[in-house]
């Protein structure tokens, strides 16, 4: 099919390249000319495993192109809206400015068309947004059908999640128009559906709630185990053993029960906060209060790691060299948005510590992304830890779990390690002469 993807950030770029790989003819549209230039030259503007090869292959096939002009999408049968919905400045609510702008631009392209087209919302939005967009489209483009089709990408696994989704959700109008939208998306996702990928057809509001509910529930599990880790610290219990025992309960499961520094990134924190705001607006005060508490626990973990560092290295951190291993919010990405690791580095710098950072993907981005944060970007973990009075592991990149403490020991000023992700082997590090501190770990 002929498809446009409006918004070529993380979600949109991966979606556009994946649809082309699936055989569709795709035009990616974004107002950022620099981003479009990089994508058109097969130069990804962000790090995502497998995406560079996918982008190169899709461009070479001739089925994918990028443009800054919405008019280039006029001939397409389906238009995916993949723009960002960041947290609004000065508010916890979602900023829908990009959604509104993209819909307005699409309306200008679609106005007067007599053939049927389908607009597909993939962006994460507050419940009620899709119904409002459908009304706007109906005024000027009555032949256009809106479907809400939430995305479920995980950074680091975005290509796989797009090409091989674990579920597909359609939010549809009632009646024949909704069924037309469903049939159209069935063609788009024919390969996944042919593998019996679960599909749920529902209304707009339910489809909008799926992503924010999923992210909020995952955030709840993370904050729960982090809150319990404080009890473990106070009593000498082991949060890792506790998590293993809890995870064996099939009603709970083991995923997202790993205590540590907490969650970050461009989705969970802002979706959690936006959902809280919308819940309060709709009178669901209990849910809003629960989500706010989840957020507070998560943010408090950052201060906890700072205080843990100060307790181990000495309360006066001024002038101390602190090595931070990992600043991306999670492994497999260079994303620094709402990164707990970066927040900890900034808090330590504010207390006068001299910060040396190593991250295999996000490190090179730091000077441009955070120009006012005084830190040194190291080329290797060994370079980062030289002369350090404490080493903090704050992103669980696999290479950090495989570090040899006996090799790093002679490089540091003091052998103190703060394992903010519980990713190291405490016994191994202690046997190698290190003072080990984890989160809820003896």
CORPENOR-V441338 format. One line per field, one symbol per residue. phi: phi as a letter, one per 30 degrees, with the letter a starting at -180 (. if undefined). psi: psi as a letter, one per 20 degrees, with the letter a starting at -180 (. if undefined). Layout:
phi->???
psi->???
This chain:
phi->.cbcbcjcdeddddddddddddjdcbccbaddddddddddcicedbcaeidedddddddddicbbbacceddcddddbbccbddbddddiacddccddddddddddedddeidcddbbcbdcddbdejdddddedddddcbddcccbcbdcbdcdjbddddddbddabbccbddiddddddddddeddceddddcidebbcbceddddddddddddddddddddddddddddddcidcdddddddddddddciddiccdldjcajdcedddedddddddddcicdddedddddeddddddddddddddddddcjdddeiddccccjbddadiacdcdhdeddddedddddcjdccccbbdcdedddeddbdccdacccdbeddddeiddaccccbddedddcdcddddeddcdbdcbccdbhccceddddddjcdcbccicd
psi->roqqooolbggggggghghhhiiqopoppqiohgghggghjknpjrpppihgggggghghijiprqqjohhijhjqhpopokrqmrpqpjqirqojghggghgghhhhhipiphqprppopiqoqqpigghgghgghhhhmijpppppnqqlqpphkhgghghmqiqpppoqrqbhgghggghghhggkhgghijkppppparggghhigghgghhgghggghghhghhhhghhijrohghggggghioiigqiqkkoqbiarbaifgghggghhgghgghjjmhggghghhhggggghhhghghghhghhgiphoipippppoopiqirqjrjpjplphghgggghhhhjjqoppppphgighighhhmhjoorpoqhrhghhipjqiqppoiplphhhhjqohhhhgihrhpmpponijliroggghhhjjqoppaokp.
